[in-house]
Amino acid sequence: MLDEQLINLISNNGFPIIISIYLLLRFEKKIDCLEQTIQALRFDVDSLKRRSDSD
């Protein structure tokens, strides 16, 4: 059933659109992961800054 739907989407909407959607969905997960990493890094930098200010 899913294969038929995928073939139907490709034939109706075109290959580039399907590939773009697929890549956007994959990149969204990676961007969320990067955002969490940047927030953790920011917290660590702020902690180090406060520690060095108190010394």
N, C-alpha and C positions, 0 to 999 in steps of 0.2 A: 504494500500500500504506500509506504513512504517513498519507495523508488519511483512509483508512478507519479506521485505528487512532485517529486524533485524534477523528473523529466518534463512534466507539464510546466513547472515554473521556468525551467530553462528555455523551453520552446516558446513560451508566451512572453517572457520578460527579458530574455537575452542573457547570455553567458556573463558579460561584464557586470551586470547588476547583481547577479547571484554571488559572484566572486567578491564584489565590494561588500555586500552584506556579511558574507562569511568572514572576511578579514576584519571588518569593523567589530564584529562580535568577539573575535579572538583578541584583538587589540584592547578591547574594553577591559577584559580580565587582567591583562598585563598592566594597563594604566592604573587600575585599582590597586594592584600590588605595588606599583611604583609610588603611588600616593601614600599608601600606608608606610612604606619604607622611608619616604621623605619626612613624614610626620614624626616617625620614631627618631630619625636623625636630628630633626629640629629640636626635639625634646632633649636629646643627649647633648647637643651643642649648648642649649640654654642651661642645662645642669652644670656643664663644665664652666660656662661663663660665670654663673652664680658662685661656684666653688672658688674660682680664681679671684673674684671680686671680694670674697670674704677673707681671703688670705692676706 
